[in-house]
């Protein structure tokens, strides 16, 4: 009797051209829409792949690009572990 192992594939995430390991960091600029401001607080400090892999889908790559374009957040390629997140 032989043992077989099955590998589970990680679900594909549509990154929309965004770097998967970039950190979503809020800048301090406040959005007028309450739901957007809450989103910036909630996801600050998480990677793009972590945010986009949340099910049910709460954010899209377009949402992140919008936040960057308007200056609400920045995407940091490498965030030092010992550095505090901006509040």
mmCIF file of the C-alpha atoms, coordinates in Angstrom:
data_MODEL
# 
_entry.id   MODEL 
# 
loop_
_atom_site.group_PDB 
_atom_site.id 
_atom_site.type_symbol 
_atom_site.label_atom_id 
_atom_site.label_alt_id 
_atom_site.label_comp_id 
_atom_site.label_asym_id 
_atom_site.label_entity_id 
_atom_site.label_seq_id 
_atom_site.pdbx_PDB_ins_code 
_atom_site.Cartn_x 
_atom_site.Cartn_y 
_atom_site.Cartn_z 
_atom_site.occupancy 
_atom_site.B_iso_or_equiv 
_atom_site.pdbx_formal_charge 
_atom_site.auth_seq_id 
_atom_site.auth_comp_id 
_atom_site.auth_asym_id 
_atom_site.auth_atom_id 
_atom_site.pdbx_PDB_model_num 
ATOM 1  C CA . UNK A 1 1  ? 0.000   0.000  0.000   1.00 0.00 ? 1  UNK A CA 1 
ATOM 2  C CA . UNK A 1 2  ? 1.541   3.291  -1.025  1.00 0.00 ? 2  UNK A CA 1 
ATOM 3  C CA . UNK A 1 3  ? 0.923   6.618  0.577   1.00 0.00 ? 3  UNK A CA 1 
ATOM 4  C CA . UNK A 1 4  ? -0.062  9.472  -1.625  1.00 0.00 ? 4  UNK A CA 1 
ATOM 5  C CA . UNK A 1 5  ? 0.059   13.084 -0.726  1.00 0.00 ? 5  UNK A CA 1 
ATOM 6  C CA . UNK A 1 6  ? -1.999  15.776 -2.282  1.00 0.00 ? 6  UNK A CA 1 
ATOM 7  C CA . UNK A 1 7  ? -0.789  19.296 -2.578  1.00 0.00 ? 7  UNK A CA 1 
ATOM 8  C CA . UNK A 1 8  ? -3.300  22.034 -2.126  1.00 0.00 ? 8  UNK A CA 1 
ATOM 9  C CA . UNK A 1 9  ? -2.841  24.958 -4.424  1.00 0.00 ? 9  UNK A CA 1 
ATOM 10 C CA . UNK A 1 10 ? -2.967  28.434 -3.004  1.00 0.00 ? 10 UNK A CA 1 
ATOM 11 C CA . UNK A 1 11 ? -5.865  30.376 -4.479  1.00 0.00 ? 11 UNK A CA 1 
ATOM 12 C CA . UNK A 1 12 ? -4.908  32.762 -7.255  1.00 0.00 ? 12 UNK A CA 1 
ATOM 13 C CA . UNK A 1 13 ? -5.000  36.401 -6.260  1.00 0.00 ? 13 UNK A CA 1 
ATOM 14 C CA . UNK A 1 14 ? -5.537  39.155 -8.812  1.00 0.00 ? 14 UNK A CA 1 
ATOM 15 C CA . UNK A 1 15 ? -2.827  41.663 -7.858  1.00 0.00 ? 15 UNK A CA 1 
ATOM 16 C CA . UNK A 1 16 ? -3.626  44.023 -10.720 1.00 0.00 ? 16 UNK A CA 1 
ATOM 17 C CA . UNK A 1 17 ? 0.060   44.753 -11.252 1.00 0.00 ? 17 UNK A CA 1 
ATOM 18 C CA . UNK A 1 18 ? 0.670   45.639 -7.594  1.00 0.00 ? 18 UNK A CA 1 
ATOM 19 C CA . UNK A 1 19 ? 3.666   44.156 -5.741  1.00 0.00 ? 19 UNK A CA 1 
ATOM 20 C CA . UNK A 1 20 ? 2.410   41.262 -3.596  1.00 0.00 ? 20 UNK A CA 1 
ATOM 21 C CA . UNK A 1 21 ? 4.723   41.876 -0.632  1.00 0.00 ? 21 UNK A CA 1 
ATOM 22 C CA . UNK A 1 22 ? 4.319   45.664 -0.510  1.00 0.00 ? 22 UNK A CA 1 
ATOM 23 C CA . UNK A 1 23 ? 2.993   46.983 2.788   1.00 0.00 ? 23 UNK A CA 1 
ATOM 24 C CA . UNK A 1 24 ? -0.184  49.095 2.790   1.00 0.00 ? 24 UNK A CA 1 
ATOM 25 C CA . UNK A 1 25 ? 0.731   52.068 5.018   1.00 0.00 ? 25 UNK A CA 1 
ATOM 26 C CA . UNK A 1 26 ? -1.627  54.966 5.742   1.00 0.00 ? 26 UNK A CA 1 
ATOM 27 C CA . UNK A 1 27 ? -0.175  58.457 5.336   1.00 0.00 ? 27 UNK A CA 1 
ATOM 28 C CA . UNK A 1 28 ? -2.301  60.422 7.773   1.00 0.00 ? 28 UNK A CA 1 
ATOM 29 C CA . UNK A 1 29 ? -4.381  62.128 5.084   1.00 0.00 ? 29 UNK A CA 1 
ATOM 30 C CA . UNK A 1 30 ? -8.028  61.501 6.018   1.00 0.00 ? 30 UNK A CA 1 
ATOM 31 C CA . UNK A 1 31 ? -10.629 60.388 3.520   1.00 0.00 ? 31 UNK A CA 1 
ATOM 32 C CA . UNK A 1 32 ? -13.979 62.173 3.637   1.00 0.00 ? 32 UNK A CA 1 
ATOM 33 C CA . UNK A 1 33 ? -15.909 58.936 3.173   1.00 0.00 ? 33 UNK A CA 1 
ATOM 34 C CA . UNK A 1 34 ? -16.096 57.171 6.512   1.00 0.00 ? 34 UNK A CA 1 
ATOM 35 C CA . UNK A 1 35 ? -15.906 53.687 4.973   1.00 0.00 ? 35 UNK A CA 1 
ATOM 36 C CA . UNK A 1 36 ? -12.662 54.619 3.176   1.00 0.00 ? 36 UNK A CA 1 
ATOM 37 C CA . UNK A 1 37 ? -11.091 56.112 6.326   1.00 0.00 ? 37 UNK A CA 1 
ATOM 38 C CA . UNK A 1 38 ? -11.991 52.955 8.262   1.00 0.00 ? 38 UNK A CA 1 
ATOM 39 C CA . UNK A 1 39 ? -10.454 50.841 5.502   1.00 0.00 ? 39 UNK A CA 1 
ATOM 40 C CA . UNK A 1 40 ? -7.160  52.755 5.742   1.00 0.00 ? 40 UNK A CA 1 
ATOM 41 C CA . UNK A 1 41 ? -7.004  52.176 9.505   1.00 0.00 ? 41 UNK A CA 1 
ATOM 42 C CA . UNK A 1 42 ? -8.015  48.522 9.253   1.00 0.00 ? 42 UNK A CA 1 
ATOM 43 C CA . UNK A 1 43 ? -5.536  47.445 6.576   1.00 0.00 ? 43 UNK A CA 1 
ATOM 44 C CA . UNK A 1 44 ? -2.542  49.632 7.417   1.00 0.00 ? 44 UNK A CA 1 
ATOM 45 C CA . UNK A 1 45 ? 0.425   47.366 8.082   1.00 0.00 ? 45 UNK A CA 1 
ATOM 46 C CA . UNK A 1 46 ? -0.803  44.437 5.964   1.00 0.00 ? 46 UNK A CA 1 
ATOM 47 C CA . UNK A 1 47 ? 0.674   43.296 2.678   1.00 0.00 ? 47 UNK A CA 1 
ATOM 48 C CA . UNK A 1 48 ? -1.155  43.710 -0.605  1.00 0.00 ? 48 UNK A CA 1 
ATOM 49 C CA . UNK A 1 49 ? -1.505  39.930 -0.951  1.00 0.00 ? 49 UNK A CA 1 
ATOM 50 C CA . UNK A 1 50 ? -2.973  39.631 2.564   1.00 0.00 ? 50 UNK A CA 1 
ATOM 51 C CA . UNK A 1 51 ? -5.575  42.304 1.811   1.00 0.00 ? 51 UNK A CA 1 
ATOM 52 C CA . UNK A 1 52 ? -6.542  40.929 -1.596  1.00 0.00 ? 52 UNK A CA 1 
ATOM 53 C CA . UNK A 1 53 ? -6.800  37.339 -0.335  1.00 0.00 ? 53 UNK A CA 1 
ATOM 54 C CA . UNK A 1 54 ? -9.531  38.178 2.208   1.00 0.00 ? 54 UNK A CA 1 
ATOM 55 C CA . UNK A 1 55 ? -12.751 36.364 1.383   1.00 0.00 ? 55 UNK A CA 1 
ATOM 56 C CA . UNK A 1 56 ? -15.389 37.542 0.743   1.00 0.00 ? 56 UNK A CA 1 
ATOM 57 C CA . UNK A 1 57 ? -13.592 40.150 -1.330  1.00 0.00 ? 57 UNK A CA 1 
ATOM 58 C CA . UNK A 1 58 ? -13.552 43.482 0.454   1.00 0.00 ? 58 UNK A CA 1 
ATOM 59 C CA . UNK A 1 59 ? -10.941 45.302 -1.632  1.00 0.00 ? 59 UNK A CA 1 
ATOM 60 C CA . UNK A 1 60 ? -9.784  45.182 -5.218  1.00 0.00 ? 60 UNK A CA 1 
ATOM 61 C CA . UNK A 1 61 ? -6.496  46.269 -6.788  1.00 0.00 ? 61 UNK A CA 1 
ATOM 62 C CA . UNK A 1 62 ? -8.399  49.293 -8.123  1.00 0.00 ? 62 UNK A CA 1 
ATOM 63 C CA . UNK A 1 63 ? -9.262  50.345 -4.538  1.00 0.00 ? 63 UNK A CA 1 
ATOM 64 C CA . UNK A 1 64 ? -5.598  50.211 -3.524  1.00 0.00 ? 64 UNK A CA 1 
ATOM 65 C CA . UNK A 1 65 ? -4.499  52.132 -6.632  1.00 0.00 ? 65 UNK A CA 1 
ATOM 66 C CA . UNK A 1 66 ? -7.143  54.785 -5.872  1.00 0.00 ? 66 UNK A CA 1 
ATOM 67 C CA . UNK A 1 67 ? -5.874  55.151 -2.288  1.00 0.00 ? 67 UNK A CA 1 
ATOM 68 C CA . UNK A 1 68 ? -2.281  55.564 -3.528  1.00 0.00 ? 68 UNK A CA 1 
ATOM 69 C CA . UNK A 1 69 ? -3.283  58.034 -6.249  1.00 0.00 ? 69 UNK A CA 1 
ATOM 70 C CA . UNK A 1 70 ? -5.103  60.287 -3.779  1.00 0.00 ? 70 UNK A CA 1 
ATOM 71 C CA . UNK A 1 71 ? -2.342  60.052 -1.173  1.00 0.00 ? 71 UNK A CA 1 
ATOM 72 C CA . UNK A 1 72 ? -4.270  58.211 1.538   1.00 0.00 ? 72 UNK A CA 1 
ATOM 73 C CA . UNK A 1 73 ? -1.770  55.354 1.636   1.00 0.00 ? 73 UNK A CA 1 
ATOM 74 C CA . UNK A 1 74 ? 1.665   54.400 0.375   1.00 0.00 ? 74 UNK A CA 1 
ATOM 75 C CA . UNK A 1 75 ? 2.926   51.010 -0.683  1.00 0.00 ? 75 UNK A CA 1 
ATOM 76 C CA . UNK A 1 76 ? 6.272   50.309 0.968   1.00 0.00 ? 76 UNK A CA 1 
ATOM 77 C CA . UNK A 1 77 ? 8.309   47.545 -0.670  1.00 0.00 ? 77 UNK A CA 1 
ATOM 78 C CA . UNK A 1 78 ? 10.150  46.603 2.489   1.00 0.00 ? 78 UNK A CA 1 
ATOM 79 C CA . UNK A 1 79 ? 8.997   47.706 5.894   1.00 0.00 ? 79 UNK A CA 1 
ATOM 80 C CA . UNK A 1 80 ? 11.493  47.167 8.723   1.00 0.00 ? 80 UNK A CA 1 
ATOM 81 C CA . UNK A 1 81 ? 10.058  44.824 11.338  1.00 0.00 ? 81 UNK A CA 1 
ATOM 82 C CA . UNK A 1 82 ? 11.268  46.955 14.247  1.00 0.00 ? 82 UNK A CA 1 
ATOM 83 C CA . UNK A 1 83 ? 9.881   50.218 12.852  1.00 0.00 ? 83 UNK A CA 1 
ATOM 84 C CA . UNK A 1 84 ? 6.525   51.382 14.230  1.00 0.00 ? 84 UNK A CA 1 
ATOM 85 C CA . UNK A 1 85 ? 3.674   51.954 11.840  1.00 0.00 ? 85 UNK A CA 1 
ATOM 86 C CA . UNK A 1 86 ? 2.544   55.565 11.412  1.00 0.00 ? 86 UNK A CA 1 
ATOM 87 C CA . UNK A 1 87 ? -0.725  56.275 13.213  1.00 0.00 ? 87 UNK A CA 1 
# 
